[in-house]
């Protein structure tokens, strides 16, 4: 679906990905690096070749619904989310398809590494993300291979679209308007 939108659009696009969207966004970058003017990763980053969001998810699982917030809070920071945010989050949540979560991302076009990139760092500060990337941490190893990375720190939890939506919109706008 992301690829279809890009193909139906004239010119270059700015692509924004958050969390588990790193697999599909990484695939689009691999397929169409010349169409992407900049990619913005929100508390996320590009997937490594052959990586998968949930590789051990049993094939019988068709969807990954939003888990209970106690469980989710153990997996990612809920900092900045009020009870009202959590209620709205729960009401708007859409399950991730199991096939997408299990899929191994086959990346073969190294031109994706030259697409200008912005990391909006929320639950981890940018300095820590860069340390993890340099150390080869699986979640950030690909960041260390990127040719041009700009960093924006937006201290909050993993879901800034709920906890700090205006600041996130400003960060994405800043990245989108940045010259390459």
MDAnalysis code that builds the backbone (N, CA, C; Angstrom):
import MDAnalysis as mda
import numpy as np

u = mda.Universe.empty(540, n_residues=180, atom_resindex=np.repeat(np.arange(180), 3), trajectory=True)
u.add_TopologyAttr("name", ["N", "CA", "C"] * 180)
u.add_TopologyAttr("resid", np.arange(1, 181))
u.add_TopologyAttr("resname", ["UNK", "UNK", "UNK", "UNK", "UNK", "UNK", "UNK", "UNK", "UNK", "UNK", "UNK", "UNK", "UNK", "UNK", "UNK", "UNK", "UNK", "UNK", "UNK", "UNK", "UNK", "UNK", "UNK", "UNK", "UNK", "UNK", "UNK", "UNK", "UNK", "UNK", "UNK", "UNK", "UNK", "UNK", "UNK", "UNK", "UNK", "UNK", "UNK", "UNK", "UNK", "UNK", "UNK", "UNK", "UNK", "UNK", "UNK", "UNK", "UNK", "UNK", "UNK", "UNK", "UNK", "UNK", "UNK", "UNK", "UNK", "UNK", "UNK", "UNK", "UNK", "UNK", "UNK", "UNK", "UNK", "UNK", "UNK", "UNK", "UNK", "UNK", "UNK", "UNK", "UNK", "UNK", "UNK", "UNK", "UNK", "UNK", "UNK", "UNK", "UNK", "UNK", "UNK", "UNK", "UNK", "UNK", "UNK", "UNK", "UNK", "UNK", "UNK", "UNK", "UNK", "UNK", "UNK", "UNK", "UNK", "UNK", "UNK", "UNK", "UNK", "UNK", "UNK", "UNK", "UNK", "UNK", "UNK", "UNK", "UNK", "UNK", "UNK", "UNK", "UNK", "UNK", "UNK", "UNK", "UNK", "UNK", "UNK", "UNK", "UNK", "UNK", "UNK", "UNK", "UNK", "UNK", "UNK", "UNK", "UNK", "UNK", "UNK", "UNK", "UNK", "UNK", "UNK", "UNK", "UNK", "UNK", "UNK", "UNK", "UNK", "UNK", "UNK", "UNK", "UNK", "UNK", "UNK", "UNK", "UNK", "UNK", "UNK", "UNK", "UNK", "UNK", "UNK", "UNK", "UNK", "UNK", "UNK", "UNK", "UNK", "UNK", "UNK", "UNK", "UNK", "UNK", "UNK", "UNK", "UNK", "UNK", "UNK", "UNK", "UNK", "UNK", "UNK", "UNK", "UNK", "UNK", "UNK", "UNK"])
u.atoms.positions = np.array([
    [0.822, -1.194, 0.000],
    [0.000, 0.000, 0.000],
    [0.868, 1.261, 0.000],
    [1.946, 1.261, 0.771],
    [2.842, 2.427, 0.806],
    [3.467, 2.620, -0.568],
    [3.935, 1.538, -1.163],
    [4.550, 1.596, -2.485],
    [3.557, 2.125, -3.518],
    [2.306, 1.672, -3.437],
    [1.285, 2.124, -4.385],
    [1.063, 3.634, -4.287],
    [1.053, 4.162, -3.081],
    [0.860, 5.610, -2.907],
    [2.030, 6.369, -3.506],
    [3.230, 5.886, -3.258],
    [4.419, 6.554, -3.804],
    [4.394, 6.529, -5.328],
    [4.021, 5.402, -5.899],
    [3.978, 5.286, -7.357],
    [2.888, 6.148, -7.977],
    [1.835, 6.449, -7.213],
    [0.754, 7.279, -7.745],
    [1.010, 8.770, -7.521],
    [2.129, 9.110, -6.893],
    [2.480, 10.490, -6.588],
    [3.594, 10.938, -7.518],
    [3.505, 12.179, -7.976],
    [4.573, 12.711, -8.822],
    [5.693, 13.260, -7.952],
    [6.910, 13.125, -8.412],
    [8.063, 13.681, -7.701],
    [8.482, 12.856, -6.500],
    [9.348, 13.475, -5.725],
    [9.879, 12.807, -4.546],
    [8.934, 12.991, -3.361],
    [9.032, 12.065, -2.420],
    [8.187, 12.114, -1.226],
    [9.054, 12.051, 0.031],
    [8.476, 12.493, 1.122],
    [9.067, 12.314, 2.447],
    [8.289, 11.176, 3.086],
    [8.995, 10.167, 3.518],
    [8.391, 8.975, 4.087],
    [8.625, 8.984, 5.593],
    [7.569, 8.768, 6.373],
    [7.660, 8.770, 7.834],
    [7.253, 7.400, 8.342],
    [8.086, 6.823, 9.217],
    [7.780, 5.520, 9.791],
    [7.940, 5.527, 11.293],
    [7.092, 4.781, 11.979],
    [7.137, 4.654, 13.433],
    [7.071, 3.181, 13.805],
    [7.923, 2.779, 14.732],
    [7.869, 1.480, 15.388],
    [7.815, 0.318, 14.393],
    [6.768, -0.511, 14.479],
    [6.660, -1.702, 13.652],
    [6.503, -1.427, 12.171],
    [6.360, -0.161, 11.795],
    [6.330, 0.175, 10.365],
    [7.721, 0.135, 9.769],
    [8.748, -0.146, 10.595],
    [10.107, -0.127, 10.050],
    [10.324, -1.189, 8.975],
    [9.637, -2.301, 9.036],
    [9.770, -3.307, 7.985],
    [9.217, -2.824, 6.655],
    [7.934, -2.453, 6.606],
    [7.376, -1.971, 5.332],
    [8.086, -0.722, 4.805],
    [8.437, 0.212, 5.673],
    [9.111, 1.427, 5.215],
    [10.507, 1.084, 4.682],
    [11.198, 0.165, 5.339],
    [12.520, -0.261, 4.848],
    [12.405, -0.894, 3.466],
    [11.361, -1.681, 3.251],
    [11.153, -2.300, 1.930],
    [10.914, -1.249, 0.860],
    [10.099, -0.241, 1.167],
    [9.835, 0.814, 0.195],
    [11.122, 1.577, -0.116],
    [11.918, 1.854, 0.909],
    [13.210, 2.517, 0.683],
    [14.098, 1.690, -0.234],
    [14.088, 0.394, -0.041],
    [14.906, -0.503, -0.846],
    [14.431, -0.525, -2.298],
    [13.134, -0.493, -2.493],
    [12.567, -0.571, -3.839],
    [12.615, 0.745, -4.597],
    [12.499, 1.858, -3.873],
    [12.353, 3.150, -4.558],
    [13.189, 4.254, -3.922],
    [14.474, 4.042, -3.707],
    [15.251, 5.076, -3.024],
    [15.285, 6.404, -3.773],
    [15.186, 6.378, -5.094],
    [15.213, 7.595, -5.879],
    [13.948, 8.440, -5.754],
    [12.882, 7.844, -5.261],
    [11.611, 8.567, -5.084],
    [11.483, 9.192, -3.698],
    [12.373, 8.784, -2.787],
    [12.277, 9.246, -1.398],
    [13.284, 10.378, -1.191],
    [12.776, 11.586, -0.943],
    [13.652, 12.735, -0.698],
    [14.267, 12.658, 0.692],
    [13.488, 12.156, 1.647],
    [13.966, 12.005, 3.017],
    [13.065, 10.984, 3.698],
    [13.661, 10.215, 4.601],
    [12.871, 9.331, 5.448],
    [13.024, 9.827, 6.885],
    [11.911, 9.840, 7.590],
    [11.882, 10.271, 8.987],
    [11.442, 9.068, 9.820],
    [12.297, 8.663, 10.727],
    [11.991, 7.553, 11.623],
    [11.610, 8.138, 12.976],
    [10.417, 7.836, 13.451],
    [9.929, 8.316, 14.741],
    [10.086, 7.188, 15.760],
    [11.031, 7.389, 16.688],
    [11.349, 6.398, 17.724],
    [11.510, 5.003, 17.126],
    [12.225, 4.966, 16.022],
    [12.413, 3.744, 15.254],
    [13.627, 3.937, 14.363],
    [13.816, 3.018, 13.457],
    [14.907, 3.123, 12.506],
    [14.785, 2.034, 11.467],
    [15.640, 2.085, 10.467],
    [15.559, 1.096, 9.388],
    [15.879, -0.307, 9.883],
    [15.233, -1.251, 9.272],
    [15.464, -2.648, 9.594],
    [16.730, -3.149, 8.906],
    [17.389, -4.092, 9.509],
    [18.559, -4.697, 8.883],
    [18.093, -5.739, 7.862],
    [18.871, -5.972, 6.814],
    [18.494, -6.993, 5.839],
    [18.259, -8.345, 6.522],
    [17.140, -8.965, 6.194],
    [16.796, -10.257, 6.768],
    [16.087, -10.159, 8.106],
    [15.949, -8.953, 8.648],
    [15.288, -8.775, 9.936],
    [13.779, -8.925, 9.829],
    [13.148, -9.145, 10.980],
    [11.693, -9.251, 11.059],
    [11.252, -8.677, 12.402],
    [10.073, -8.084, 12.446],
    [9.538, -7.480, 13.665],
    [9.297, -8.555, 14.722],
    [8.667, -9.664, 14.334],
    [8.363, -10.758, 15.274],
    [8.600, -12.090, 14.568],
    [9.873, -12.450, 14.343],
    [10.170, -13.639, 13.537],
    [9.658, -14.947, 14.138],
    [9.487, -15.005, 15.447],
    [9.054, -16.240, 16.094],
    [7.546, -16.320, 16.311],
    [6.807, -15.358, 15.768],
    [5.357, -15.367, 15.909],
    [4.797, -16.601, 15.207],
    [4.038, -17.431, 15.917],
    [3.480, -18.646, 15.286],
    [2.622, -18.310, 14.069],
    [2.698, -19.163, 13.068],
    [1.957, -18.943, 11.824],
    [0.446, -18.877, 12.054],
    [-0.033, -19.510, 13.115],
    [-1.467, -19.508, 13.403],
    [-1.968, -18.132, 13.841],
    [-1.061, -17.245, 14.257],
    [-1.467, -15.913, 14.706],
    [-1.692, -15.038, 13.473],
    [-2.940, -14.646, 13.269],
    [-3.289, -13.846, 12.095],
    [-3.105, -12.359, 12.316],
    [-3.278, -11.909, 13.573],
    [-3.160, -10.488, 13.884],
    [-2.533, -10.294, 15.256],
    [-1.829, -9.176, 15.386],
    [-1.285, -8.776, 16.685],
    [-2.070, -7.547, 17.154],
    [-3.076, -7.757, 18.013],
    [-3.816, -6.601, 18.509],
    [-2.971, -5.841, 19.531],
    [-3.375, -4.621, 19.816],
    [-2.704, -3.838, 20.844],
    [-2.840, -4.585, 22.167],
    [-1.712, -4.915, 22.826],
    [-1.801, -5.656, 24.084],
    [-2.307, -4.768, 25.222],
    [-2.571, -5.396, 26.362],
    [-2.908, -4.622, 27.561],
    [-1.787, -3.637, 27.819],
    [-2.130, -2.484, 28.384],
    [-1.123, -1.448, 28.582],
    [-0.065, -1.849, 29.599],
    [-0.384, -2.743, 30.541],
    [0.650, -3.230, 31.467],
    [1.728, -3.988, 30.693],
    [1.295, -4.816, 29.758],
    [2.229, -5.580, 28.919],
    [2.963, -4.634, 27.976],
    [2.231, -3.749, 27.337],
    [2.833, -2.820, 26.384],
    [3.881, -1.934, 27.061],
    [3.596, -1.515, 28.285],
    [4.529, -0.673, 29.027],
    [5.837, -1.367, 29.346],
    [5.856, -2.693, 29.329],
    [7.096, -3.448, 29.531],
    [7.900, -3.530, 28.240],
    [7.237, -3.320, 27.104],
    [7.884, -3.415, 25.802],
    [8.356, -2.069, 25.282],
    [7.647, -1.002, 25.645],
    [7.969, 0.338, 25.145],
    [7.446, 1.371, 26.141],
    [8.097, 2.511, 26.167],
    [7.759, 3.555, 27.131],
    [6.389, 4.179, 26.866],
    [5.581, 4.243, 27.910],
    [4.282, 4.902, 27.863],
    [4.359, 6.307, 28.458],
    [5.572, 6.795, 28.647],
    [5.761, 8.115, 29.251],
    [4.960, 9.176, 28.510],
    [4.319, 10.047, 29.284],
    [3.575, 11.156, 28.715],
    [2.147, 10.835, 28.337],
    [1.723, 9.590, 28.514],
    [0.366, 9.212, 28.121],
    [-0.567, 9.240, 29.326],
    [-1.615, 10.049, 29.226],
    [-2.622, 10.140, 30.279],
    [-3.638, 9.008, 30.096],
    [-4.547, 8.881, 31.043],
    [-5.621, 7.899, 30.924],
    [-6.447, 8.204, 29.669],
    [-6.667, 9.489, 29.393],
    [-7.416, 9.870, 28.197],
    [-6.666, 9.466, 26.923],
    [-5.346, 9.667, 26.912],
    [-4.544, 9.243, 25.756],
    [-4.670, 7.730, 25.543],
    [-4.540, 6.988, 26.638],
    [-4.593, 5.525, 26.542],
    [-5.964, 5.060, 26.049],
    [-7.026, 5.701, 26.524],
    [-8.373, 5.338, 26.065],
    [-8.511, 5.596, 24.562],
    [-8.037, 6.750, 24.120],
    [-8.122, 7.081, 22.690],
    [-7.246, 6.131, 21.864],
    [-6.053, 5.849, 22.383],
    [-5.130, 4.910, 21.746],
    [-5.831, 3.565, 21.552],
    [-6.437, 3.052, 22.613],
    [-7.120, 1.750, 22.556],
    [-8.245, 1.788, 21.511],
    [-9.014, 2.866, 21.495],
    [-10.144, 2.967, 20.565],
    [-9.706, 3.091, 19.108],
    [-8.545, 3.664, 18.859],
    [-8.065, 3.888, 17.490],
    [-7.132, 2.778, 16.989],
    [-6.680, 1.919, 17.887],
    [-5.677, 0.908, 17.527],
    [-6.201, -0.063, 16.472],
    [-5.317, -0.403, 15.552],
    [-5.601, -1.389, 14.513],
    [-4.565, -2.500, 14.663],
    [-5.019, -3.725, 14.636],
    [-4.116, -4.863, 14.787],
    [-3.118, -4.921, 13.626],
    [-1.892, -5.319, 13.941],
    [-0.891, -5.517, 12.894],
    [-1.066, -6.924, 12.323],
    [-1.094, -7.057, 11.005],
    [-1.224, -8.392, 10.420],
    [-0.050, -9.286, 10.835],
    [-0.362, -10.500, 11.226],
    [0.670, -11.443, 11.637],
    [1.694, -11.688, 10.544],
    [1.234, -11.745, 9.304],
    [2.155, -12.004, 8.195],
    [3.176, -10.876, 8.050],
    [2.766, -9.639, 8.315],
    [3.690, -8.499, 8.248],
    [4.694, -8.579, 9.388],
    [4.221, -8.907, 10.579],
    [5.107, -8.983, 11.742],
    [6.155, -10.090, 11.586],
    [5.772, -11.194, 10.958],
    [6.693, -12.334, 10.776],
    [7.643, -12.172, 9.606],
    [7.268, -11.372, 8.641],
    [7.989, -11.307, 7.367],
    [9.438, -10.881, 7.535],
    [10.313, -11.629, 6.928],
    [11.727, -11.288, 6.862],
    [11.903, -10.257, 5.755],
    [12.545, -9.156, 6.084],
    [12.699, -8.049, 5.145],
    [13.951, -8.268, 4.306],
    [13.740, -8.505, 3.023],
    [14.849, -8.739, 2.107],
    [15.246, -7.407, 1.464],
    [16.386, -6.905, 1.852],
    [16.877, -5.623, 1.359],
    [18.126, -5.865, 0.528],
    [18.113, -5.392, -0.731],
    [19.233, -5.668, -1.624],
    [19.810, -4.420, -2.285],
    [19.136, -3.290, -2.153],
    [19.539, -2.075, -2.848],
    [20.234, -1.126, -1.866],
    [21.557, -1.111, -1.892],
    [22.293, -0.255, -0.958],
    [22.089, 1.235, -1.205],
    [21.431, 1.610, -2.304],
    [21.112, 3.023, -2.534],
    [20.193, 3.558, -1.437],
    [19.471, 2.667, -0.753],
    [18.604, 3.101, 0.350],
    [19.419, 3.774, 1.455],
    [20.693, 3.422, 1.567],
    [21.554, 3.965, 2.621],
    [21.941, 5.416, 2.360],
    [21.761, 5.881, 1.130],
    [22.118, 7.262, 0.806],
    [20.926, 8.216, 0.875],
    [19.730, 7.695, 1.160],
    [18.561, 8.560, 1.312],
    [18.735, 9.365, 2.604],
    [18.656, 10.697, 2.527],
    [18.776, 11.505, 3.742],
    [17.756, 11.047, 4.793],
    [18.232, 10.944, 6.015],
    [17.447, 10.342, 7.084],
    [17.409, 11.256, 8.301],
    [16.246, 11.315, 8.919],
    [16.097, 11.995, 10.201],
    [15.571, 10.994, 11.209],
    [16.227, 10.934, 12.356],
    [15.748, 10.123, 13.470],
    [15.135, 11.058, 14.497],
    [13.853, 10.878, 14.781],
    [13.205, 11.605, 15.864],
    [13.258, 10.666, 17.069],
    [14.135, 10.991, 18.007],
    [14.424, 10.115, 19.146],
    [13.564, 10.522, 20.337],
    [12.735, 9.601, 20.785],
    [11.761, 9.905, 21.835],
    [12.052, 9.144, 23.125],
    [11.917, 7.830, 23.105],
    [12.094, 7.058, 24.335],
    [13.559, 6.815, 24.669],
    [14.435, 7.022, 23.704],
    [15.883, 6.974, 23.924],
    [16.483, 8.245, 23.343],
    [17.399, 8.880, 24.068],
    [18.035, 10.072, 23.500],
    [18.928, 9.703, 22.315],
    [19.130, 10.664, 21.424],
    [19.896, 10.404, 20.202],
    [21.300, 9.886, 20.491],
    [21.950, 10.383, 21.524],
    [23.304, 9.912, 21.845],
    [23.298, 8.416, 22.132],
    [22.278, 7.945, 22.833],
    [22.187, 6.517, 23.136],
    [21.870, 5.707, 21.885],
    [21.016, 6.235, 21.020],
    [20.700, 5.546, 19.767],
    [21.965, 5.372, 18.937],
    [22.781, 6.427, 18.843],
    [24.031, 6.338, 18.077],
    [25.014, 5.354, 18.706],
    [25.069, 5.309, 20.026],
    [25.919, 4.320, 20.705],
    [25.465, 2.904, 20.389],
    [24.146, 2.666, 20.451],
    [23.611, 1.347, 20.134],
    [23.874, 0.979, 18.678],
    [23.757, 1.946, 17.787],
    [24.029, 1.696, 16.370],
    [25.486, 1.308, 16.170],
    [26.395, 2.060, 16.780],
    [27.831, 1.773, 16.634],
    [28.193, 0.415, 17.222],
    [27.441, -0.009, 18.248],
    [27.699, -1.302, 18.889],
    [27.048, -2.461, 18.129],
    [26.272, -2.144, 17.082],
    [25.644, -3.198, 16.286],
    [24.369, -3.755, 16.882],
    [23.741, -3.014, 17.789],
    [22.479, -3.481, 18.377],
    [21.475, -3.742, 17.250],
    [20.781, -4.889, 17.271],
    [19.893, -5.250, 16.161],
    [18.842, -4.202, 15.806],
    [18.351, -3.452, 16.778],
    [17.328, -2.444, 16.493],
    [17.893, -1.218, 15.777],
    [19.202, -0.980, 15.899],
    [19.772, 0.253, 15.356],
    [21.002, 0.045, 14.483],
    [21.399, -1.186, 14.244],
    [22.634, -1.455, 13.497],
    [22.643, -0.791, 12.128],
    [21.514, -0.764, 11.466],
    [21.455, -0.197, 10.108],
    [21.694, 1.316, 10.126],
    [21.388, 1.972, 11.247],
    [21.616, 3.415, 11.364],
    [23.093, 3.738, 11.144],
    [23.959, 2.871, 11.626],
    [25.399, 3.099, 11.503],
    [25.877, 3.041, 10.054],
    [25.074, 2.475, 9.165],
    [25.444, 2.360, 7.749],
    [24.918, 3.515, 6.899],
    [24.052, 4.352, 7.461],
    [23.432, 5.436, 6.700],
    [24.442, 6.535, 6.409],
    [24.340, 7.135, 5.236],
    [25.298, 8.168, 4.821],
    [25.005, 9.535, 5.410],
    [23.733, 9.865, 5.595],
    [23.368, 11.183, 6.123],
    [22.255, 11.017, 7.141],
    [22.568, 11.292, 8.408],
    [21.585, 11.153, 9.481],
    [21.522, 12.453, 10.271],
    [20.323, 12.993, 10.388],
    [20.063, 14.143, 11.237],
    [19.250, 13.646, 12.426],
    [19.491, 14.242, 13.581],
    [18.871, 13.782, 14.814],
    [18.028, 14.884, 15.428],
    [16.864, 14.499, 15.899],
    [15.999, 15.411, 16.647],
    [15.592, 14.687, 17.921],
    [15.933, 15.264, 19.069],
    [15.497, 14.688, 20.332],
    [14.133, 15.257, 20.698],
    [13.200, 14.375, 20.984],
    [11.858, 14.746, 21.412],
    [11.538, 13.866, 22.629],
    [12.041, 14.273, 23.801],
    [11.895, 13.421, 24.985],
    [10.431, 13.178, 25.367],
    [10.043, 11.953, 25.288],
    [8.715, 11.485, 25.685],
    [8.751, 9.964, 25.553],
    [7.610, 9.343, 25.589],
    [7.556, 7.896, 25.406],
    [7.558, 7.515, 23.933],
    [7.236, 6.264, 23.683],
    [7.304, 5.688, 22.343],
    [6.198, 6.185, 21.407],
    [5.173, 6.809, 21.947],
    [4.046, 7.258, 21.131],
    [3.892, 8.776, 21.212],
    [4.814, 9.524, 20.588],
    [4.721, 10.985, 20.659],
    [3.497, 11.545, 19.941],
    [2.902, 10.763, 19.048],
    [1.695, 11.232, 18.367],
    [0.541, 11.389, 19.345],
    [0.634, 10.715, 20.510],
    [-0.360, 10.864, 21.573],
    [0.147, 11.815, 22.656],
    [1.405, 11.670, 23.043],
    [1.906, 12.432, 24.190],
    [2.346, 13.851, 23.841],
    [2.879, 14.056, 22.633],
    [3.369, 15.385, 22.231],
    [3.106, 15.615, 20.744],
    [1.841, 15.593, 20.329],
    [1.534, 15.654, 18.901],
    [2.019, 16.925, 18.208],
    [1.904, 18.064, 18.860],
    [2.344, 19.311, 18.217],
    [3.858, 19.306, 18.011],
    [4.596, 18.872, 19.031],
    [6.057, 18.827, 18.923],
    [6.494, 17.818, 17.864],
    [5.782, 16.702, 17.769],
    [6.107, 15.717, 16.737],
    [5.838, 16.295, 15.354],
    [4.705, 16.969, 15.188],
    [4.392, 17.585, 13.890],
    [5.466, 18.596, 13.510],
    [5.936, 19.382, 14.468],
    [7.006, 20.347, 14.202],
    [8.294, 19.640, 13.795],
    [8.623, 18.547, 14.478],
    [9.842, 17.798, 14.156],
    [9.766, 17.208, 12.751],
    [8.616, 16.636, 12.398],
    [8.454, 16.061, 11.059],
    [8.508, 17.163, 10.007],
    [7.862, 18.279, 10.271],
    [7.908, 19.407, 9.341],
    [9.329, 19.915, 9.154],
    [10.060, 20.050, 10.241],
    [11.455, 20.507, 10.170],
    [12.268, 19.552, 9.288],
    [12.096, 18.256, 9.516],
    [12.831, 17.263, 8.724],
    [12.412, 17.321, 7.258],
    [11.106, 17.427, 7.013],
    [10.593, 17.428, 5.636],
    [11.064, 18.638, 4.854],
    [11.238, 19.770, 5.537],
    [11.636, 21.014, 4.868],
    [13.155, 21.171, 4.766],
    [13.875, 20.270, 5.376],
    [15.330, 20.347, 5.399],
    [15.914, 20.089, 4.015],
    [16.886, 20.880, 3.659],
    [17.572, 20.662, 2.390],
    [18.431, 19.411, 2.497],
    [18.535, 18.703, 1.406],
    [19.347, 17.474, 1.402],
    [20.795, 17.783, 1.093],
])
